[in-house]
Structure formats: structure tokens, C-alpha cells
Amino acid sequence: EVELFADALLSGDYGTSRYGALVRTNADREVARHVRRLRRRALRDRARESLLFRPALMLVAAITAALILNEVDEAHADGLGWTVTFAPSTASLLLGTIAGATITTAGVVFSLLVISLQLASGQFSPRVLRGFWRDRFGQVLVGLLLSTFAFCVIALARIDPNAEQAPALTVMVALLLALTSVVAIVVYLDRISRQQYVGRIVARVAHETLGLIQELPYGPQIGMRLGDPVPEPDLAGLGEPLVVPAPEDGWVQQISRRAVAAAAPPGSVVRLETRVGAFLVRGIPLVTIWPRPADPDRVSRLIDDVVVVGPARTMQQDIDFGLRQLNDVGLRALSAAVNDPTTATEV
């Protein structure tokens, strides 16, 4: 049985025997493991560039805190002793003012962000905008403003105008959120003005690029070494190949070479027809496998899963994208429209 299993493994026998089924199962598990890793990394990258993810978490936390604090205030109707008490009418006016001011300020912050993106895109390159989207402080500020607004609205709905005093702990937390928002806005104004410095933009891109370069030739993001170098095989004698087409249009963001090798039958010759950072058009060759596998549909499906394609280039594995951003900034600085050779020197 060991010899039969070894023959099935080495020959790529994906027939109906239980040994072939075992080979297929092991290959599927290996591919699935790498696919999960790639998808988790892609999800983390999208979350870091999202203006929705972190503010949404903060908004949910604020709503939860408002409901919990209301229960605490109801359990201590006489006050906690160390809190400031307000009359219900005064608290309603205060919370309404804070809610209106914070939602208005949130619109101003979004306007400042859009203006910054326009200036950076026109002066430097559209490809450097991802650094502004990934600014955690900006995401936290948006989440803080939305959280303050939601907290005050929920607190307003819980105030009893006929009570002797307003919920002391809830009102105090609303005041603290308002004060924190004001301080965060001032810090953000200083931060967003400094982010426009070309030196900071270039340094950020260079830092990300050098981080990937330091992983070469192998690393957590670049990939692990697979096998030893071998002479190029004679493809003419391997029979008809299987050409796996690209499933969609987009930029190649990640490739797991170990998963590509695991998806192909043992003993196959696999040639990647693309690379990380390349643009794919639906239907062009993605991977070529010699000889043609016995179950081409299954192999094609597995190959499609291990090549992550997206609408934009990312710095997950794409070293060339970092160099492209720096080149774009330098070339635009040397153009007749900008005429800023000092910026090109910094790049």
C-alpha cells in the first residue's frame, strides 16, 4: 500500500483510487491553508485603508457604553458623589448642542481630508493617496466625532424631563467626549498640514518599500522558498499543457507560489505567466501547466484562488509599486507644470 500511494503521489494519478483521492485531499488542504493566509492579509490591508472600519467599531462601542452607563445611572439615582449633576433641561440643552456641533465638525473634517487628497494627487501622484487613507489618527478622529454624536443622541433619549436631575455619569462622559474631540481636532489640523510635506510622503513610501526589500529573497510577505533550482525542462516533450486564464480584470496583489505548486498534480511543470504588480485582463494566460492534468477544472479553480486580484496595487508583496510611487513624485516634480527640481532631488 505504501508503494501504491507513492506511485499515485509521484505520477499525479488523480483517478478514482483511494490513493488518488488522498493526494487530492492533501493538495486541497495545502492550497486552502495558503488561501486563508492570503485572504486574511488582504482583509487587514483593506481594513487599514478604510474610513469605515475603525469608525464603525468606535460607533458600536459608544452606543454600547451609552446603554450601560444609563443602567448605572438608574441604579444610582441619587448620584455617585464624584459626578457633576445637572437639571434635565440643562442637560438636554447641553447634549443637544454637543451633538449638533460634533456632526457639523465631522463634515468639516471630511472636507479637509478631501482637500488634502486633491492637493496631494495634483502636486505629487494619485498613487500616494493610500498613505492618507491609512492614517490611523484621521480614522480615530472620524470615529470619535461619530461616537460623540451617537452617545449624545442616545443620552438625550434617556433623559426624563420630570426627574429631579439628569443622569450624572452619562452627562459627564458626554462632556469628556466633547473635550476629547476638540483636542483631537486641533491635533489633526496640525497633523494634516505636516502630512503635505513631500519629505514625509517620500519617507513613508520608502519605509514601506524597504520593509519588503529586507524580506528578500524570502520572508513572511514575499513568500517561502520552494524546492531547489533545476534546469529548465524540455517542454516540447511534455504534451499538451493546461492554460489557466485570468478570472477577472485587475492588478495582481498577492501570489502564493507554494499554493500554486500544491494545486498542480505532482510531477507537473508549472510556469507563472504573470507577477505581483502586473495588470491582468480577463482571459489572458495566468498559469500554464504541463502536462494537462486529468481534472483541469479543479486545478483551474485552485489556481484562481491563490492569485489575489484587486482594483488597485498594494504594498503587500509589490516592491515595484513602492518604486513606482517614488518615480511618479520625482517625474511630476521635473515636469513643466510643477517645475520643482528640489522635490526630485529629495526623491
C-alpha positions as CSV (number, residue, x, y, z in Angstrom):
1,E,0.0,0.0,0.0
2,V,2.9,2.4,0.7
3,E,4.3,1.7,-2.8
4,L,0.9,2.2,-4.4
5,F,0.4,5.5,-2.6
6,A,3.9,6.7,-3.5
7,D,3.2,5.8,-7.2
8,A,0.0,7.8,-7.1
9,L,1.8,10.7,-5.4
10,L,4.7,10.9,-7.9
11,S,2.7,10.2,-11.0
12,G,-0.1,12.5,-10.2
13,D,-2.7,9.7,-10.5
14,Y,-5.9,11.6,-9.6
15,G,-8.1,8.7,-10.7
16,T,-10.8,7.0,-8.7
17,S,-8.5,5.1,-6.4
18,R,-8.4,5.9,-2.8
19,Y,-4.8,6.8,-3.1
20,G,-5.5,9.4,-5.8
21,A,-8.3,10.8,-3.6
22,L,-5.9,11.1,-0.7
23,V,-3.5,13.0,-2.9
24,R,-6.3,15.3,-4.0
25,T,-7.4,15.9,-0.4
26,N,-3.9,16.7,0.8
27,A,-3.4,19.2,-2.1
28,D,-6.7,20.8,-1.4
29,R,-5.8,21.3,2.3
30,E,-2.4,22.8,1.4
31,V,-4.0,25.2,-1.0
32,A,-6.8,26.1,1.4
33,R,-4.2,26.9,4.1
34,H,-2.4,29.4,1.9
35,V,-5.6,30.9,0.5
36,R,-6.7,31.7,4.1
37,R,-3.4,33.4,4.8
38,L,-3.7,35.5,1.6
39,R,-7.3,36.5,2.3
40,R,-6.5,37.4,5.9
41,R,-3.7,39.6,4.8
42,A,-5.8,41.2,2.0
43,L,-8.6,41.8,4.6
44,R,-6.2,43.5,7.0
45,D,-4.9,45.7,4.2
46,R,-8.4,46.8,3.2
47,A,-9.3,47.5,6.8
48,R,-6.3,49.7,7.3
49,E,-7.2,51.8,4.3
50,S,-10.9,52.0,5.2
51,L,-12.6,55.1,6.6
52,L,-15.5,52.9,7.7
53,F,-14.0,50.0,9.6
54,R,-12.4,51.7,12.7
55,P,-15.1,54.5,13.0
56,A,-17.8,51.8,12.8
57,L,-16.2,49.9,15.7
58,M,-15.9,53.1,17.7
59,L,-19.6,53.9,17.0
60,V,-20.7,50.5,18.2
61,A,-18.6,50.9,21.3
62,A,-20.1,54.3,22.0
63,I,-23.7,53.1,21.6
64,T,-22.9,50.1,24.0
65,A,-21.3,52.4,26.5
66,A,-24.3,54.8,26.4
67,L,-26.7,51.9,27.2
68,I,-24.5,50.6,30.0
69,L,-24.0,54.0,31.6
70,N,-27.7,54.6,31.6
71,E,-28.2,51.4,33.6
72,V,-25.6,52.5,36.0
73,D,-27.3,55.9,36.4
74,E,-30.6,54.3,37.0
75,A,-29.1,52.1,39.7
76,H,-27.6,55.2,41.4
77,A,-30.4,57.7,41.0
78,D,-29.1,59.8,43.9
79,G,-25.7,60.3,42.2
80,L,-22.3,58.8,42.6
81,G,-20.9,61.6,44.7
82,W,-18.0,62.5,42.5
83,T,-20.0,63.4,39.4
84,V,-21.4,66.8,38.4
85,T,-25.2,67.0,38.4
86,F,-27.4,68.9,36.0
87,A,-31.1,69.7,35.8
88,P,-32.8,67.7,33.0
89,S,-33.5,70.8,30.9
90,T,-29.9,72.0,31.2
91,A,-28.5,68.5,30.4
92,S,-30.8,68.3,27.3
93,L,-29.6,71.7,26.0
94,L,-26.0,70.7,26.6
95,L,-26.3,67.3,24.9
96,G,-28.2,68.8,22.0
97,T,-25.5,71.4,21.5
98,I,-22.7,68.9,21.6
99,A,-24.5,66.5,19.2
100,G,-25.1,69.3,16.7
101,A,-21.6,70.7,16.9
102,T,-19.9,67.3,16.5
103,I,-21.8,66.2,13.4
104,T,-21.1,69.6,11.8
105,T,-17.4,69.3,12.7
106,A,-17.4,65.8,11.2
107,G,-18.4,67.3,7.9
108,V,-15.6,69.9,8.1
109,V,-13.1,67.2,8.8
110,F,-14.2,65.2,5.8
111,S,-13.9,68.4,3.7
112,L,-10.3,68.9,5.0
113,L,-9.5,65.3,4.1
114,V,-10.8,65.6,0.6
115,I,-8.9,68.9,0.0
116,S,-5.7,67.2,1.3
117,L,-6.2,64.3,-1.1
118,Q,-6.8,66.7,-4.0
119,L,-3.6,68.7,-3.3
120,A,-1.5,65.5,-2.8
121,S,-2.9,64.0,-6.0
122,G,-2.2,67.1,-8.1
123,Q,1.1,68.0,-6.6
124,F,2.7,64.6,-6.2
125,S,0.9,61.5,-7.5
126,P,-2.5,59.8,-7.2
127,R,-0.8,56.7,-6.0
128,V,0.4,58.3,-2.8
129,L,-3.2,58.9,-1.6
130,R,-3.2,55.5,0.1
131,G,-1.0,56.9,2.8
132,F,-3.6,59.4,3.7
133,W,-6.4,56.8,3.9
134,R,-4.2,54.7,6.1
135,D,-3.7,57.5,8.7
136,R,-5.0,55.9,11.9
137,F,-5.3,59.2,13.7
138,G,-7.7,60.5,11.0
139,Q,-9.8,57.4,11.2
140,V,-9.9,57.7,15.0
141,L,-10.9,61.3,14.8
142,V,-13.8,60.5,12.5
143,G,-14.8,57.6,14.8
144,L,-14.6,59.9,17.8
145,L,-16.9,62.5,16.3
146,L,-19.4,60.0,15.2
147,S,-19.3,58.3,18.6
148,T,-19.8,61.5,20.4
149,F,-22.8,62.3,18.3
150,A,-24.4,58.9,18.8
151,F,-23.7,58.9,22.5
152,C,-25.3,62.3,23.0
153,V,-28.4,61.4,20.9
154,I,-28.9,58.2,23.0
155,A,-28.4,60.1,26.2
156,L,-31.0,62.7,25.1
157,A,-33.5,59.9,24.5
158,R,-32.9,58.6,28.1
159,I,-33.4,61.9,29.9
160,D,-36.6,62.1,31.9
161,P,-37.7,65.8,32.0
162,N,-39.8,65.2,35.1
163,A,-36.8,63.8,37.1
164,E,-35.0,65.8,39.8
165,Q,-31.7,65.5,38.0
166,A,-30.2,64.2,34.7
167,P,-28.2,61.0,34.6
168,A,-24.9,62.4,36.1
169,L,-22.5,59.8,34.8
170,T,-23.8,59.8,31.2
171,V,-23.7,63.6,31.0
172,M,-20.1,63.7,32.4
173,V,-18.9,61.1,29.8
174,A,-20.6,63.2,27.1
175,L,-18.6,66.3,28.3
176,L,-15.4,64.3,28.3
177,L,-16.1,63.0,24.8
178,A,-16.7,66.6,23.6
179,L,-13.5,67.8,25.2
180,T,-11.5,65.0,23.7
181,S,-13.0,65.7,20.3
182,V,-11.9,69.4,20.5
183,V,-8.3,68.4,21.4
184,A,-8.3,65.7,18.7
185,I,-9.4,68.3,16.0
186,V,-6.6,70.7,16.9
187,V,-4.0,67.9,16.7
188,Y,-5.5,66.7,13.4
189,L,-5.2,70.1,11.9
190,D,-1.5,70.2,12.8
191,R,-1.0,66.7,11.6
192,I,-2.8,67.0,8.2
193,S,-0.8,70.2,7.4
194,R,2.5,68.4,8.1
195,Q,1.5,65.3,6.1
196,Q,1.6,67.5,3.0
197,Y,5.4,67.8,3.3
198,V,7.0,66.0,0.4
199,G,9.7,64.7,2.7
200,R,7.2,62.9,4.9
201,I,5.4,61.4,1.9
202,V,8.6,60.1,0.3
203,A,9.8,58.8,3.7
204,R,6.6,56.9,4.3
205,V,6.7,55.2,0.8
206,A,10.4,54.5,1.2
207,H,9.9,52.9,4.6
208,E,7.2,50.5,3.3
209,T,9.3,49.6,0.2
210,L,12.5,49.0,2.3
211,G,10.5,46.8,4.6
212,L,9.6,44.5,1.7
213,I,13.1,44.6,0.3
214,Q,14.6,43.5,3.6
215,E,12.5,40.3,3.3
216,L,14.2,39.3,0.1
217,P,14.8,36.7,-1.1
218,Y,12.2,35.2,1.2
219,G,10.1,36.5,4.0
220,P,6.6,36.5,5.7
221,Q,5.1,38.5,2.9
222,I,7.3,37.8,0.0
223,G,6.9,34.0,0.4
224,M,8.9,30.9,1.4
225,R,11.5,29.1,-0.6
226,L,10.1,26.2,-2.5
227,G,12.4,23.4,-3.8
228,D,15.8,23.7,-5.3
229,P,16.9,25.3,-8.7
230,V,16.7,22.8,-11.6
231,P,17.5,23.1,-15.3
232,E,14.7,24.3,-17.5
233,P,12.8,21.2,-18.7
234,D,12.1,20.3,-22.4
235,L,8.5,21.5,-22.7
236,A,8.1,20.1,-26.2
237,G,8.1,16.5,-24.9
238,L,5.6,17.1,-22.1
239,G,2.4,17.0,-24.2
240,E,-0.5,19.4,-24.4
241,P,-0.5,22.0,-21.5
242,L,-3.3,23.4,-19.4
243,V,-3.6,27.2,-19.7
244,V,-5.4,28.7,-16.7
245,P,-6.9,32.0,-17.8
246,A,-7.2,35.1,-15.6
247,P,-10.7,35.1,-13.9
248,E,-11.1,38.9,-13.9
249,D,-9.6,42.2,-14.7
250,G,-7.3,43.9,-12.1
251,W,-3.9,44.2,-10.5
252,V,-2.1,41.2,-9.1
253,Q,-1.8,42.0,-5.4
254,Q,-0.6,38.6,-4.0
255,I,0.6,35.3,-5.2
256,S,1.4,32.2,-3.2
257,R,3.8,30.1,-5.2
258,R,3.7,27.3,-2.7
259,A,-0.1,27.1,-3.2
260,V,0.3,27.2,-7.0
261,A,2.7,24.3,-6.7
262,A,0.3,22.4,-4.4
263,A,-2.6,22.9,-6.7
264,A,-0.8,21.3,-9.7
265,P,-0.5,17.5,-9.8
266,P,2.8,16.1,-8.6
267,G,5.4,15.8,-11.4
268,S,4.0,18.7,-13.3
269,V,5.9,21.7,-14.8
270,V,4.2,25.0,-13.8
271,R,5.0,28.4,-15.3
272,L,3.6,31.6,-13.9
273,E,2.6,33.9,-16.8
274,T,2.3,36.9,-14.6
275,R,3.8,38.5,-11.5
276,V,2.8,40.6,-8.5
277,G,2.1,44.2,-9.7
278,A,1.1,43.2,-13.2
279,F,-2.3,44.1,-14.6
280,L,-4.5,41.2,-15.8
281,V,-7.2,41.2,-18.4
282,R,-9.9,38.6,-18.1
283,G,-9.0,35.6,-20.2
284,I,-5.3,36.1,-20.7
285,P,-2.9,33.2,-19.5
286,L,-2.4,33.2,-15.8
287,V,-0.6,29.9,-15.3
288,T,0.5,27.1,-17.7
289,I,0.8,23.5,-16.5
290,W,2.5,20.6,-18.4
291,P,1.2,18.0,-18.9
292,R,-2.5,18.7,-18.9
293,P,-4.0,17.4,-15.6
294,A,-6.7,14.7,-15.5
295,D,-9.1,17.1,-13.7
296,P,-8.4,20.6,-15.3
297,D,-11.5,22.3,-13.8
298,R,-10.4,21.5,-10.3
299,V,-6.8,22.7,-10.9
300,S,-8.0,25.9,-12.6
301,R,-10.3,26.6,-9.6
302,L,-7.5,26.2,-7.1
303,I,-5.1,28.4,-9.2
304,D,-7.7,31.1,-9.4
305,D,-8.0,31.1,-5.6
306,V,-4.3,31.6,-4.9
307,V,-3.8,34.6,-7.1
308,V,-5.3,37.6,-5.4
309,V,-6.5,40.3,-7.9
310,G,-7.8,43.7,-6.9
311,P,-8.7,47.1,-8.4
312,A,-5.5,48.8,-7.2
313,R,-1.9,47.9,-6.5
314,T,-0.9,47.4,-2.8
315,M,2.3,47.1,-0.8
316,Q,1.5,43.6,0.4
317,Q,4.1,42.0,-1.8
318,D,4.6,44.6,-4.6
319,I,8.1,46.1,-4.1
320,D,7.8,47.6,-7.6
321,F,4.8,49.6,-6.5
322,G,6.9,51.5,-3.9
323,L,9.5,52.4,-6.6
324,R,6.7,53.4,-8.9
325,Q,5.3,55.9,-6.4
326,L,8.7,57.4,-5.8
327,N,9.3,57.7,-9.6
328,D,5.9,59.3,-10.1
329,V,6.7,62.0,-7.5
330,G,10.1,62.7,-9.0
331,L,8.9,62.8,-12.6
332,R,6.0,65.1,-11.7
333,A,8.3,67.4,-9.9
334,L,10.5,67.7,-13.0
335,S,7.5,68.3,-15.3
336,A,7.0,71.8,-16.8
337,A,3.7,72.1,-14.9
338,V,5.2,71.7,-11.5
339,N,8.9,72.6,-12.1
340,D,10.2,71.7,-8.7
341,P,13.7,70.1,-9.0
342,T,14.3,70.2,-5.3
343,T,11.5,67.7,-4.7
344,A,13.0,65.5,-7.4
345,T,16.3,65.7,-5.5
346,E,14.7,64.6,-2.3
347,V,13.2,61.6,-4.1
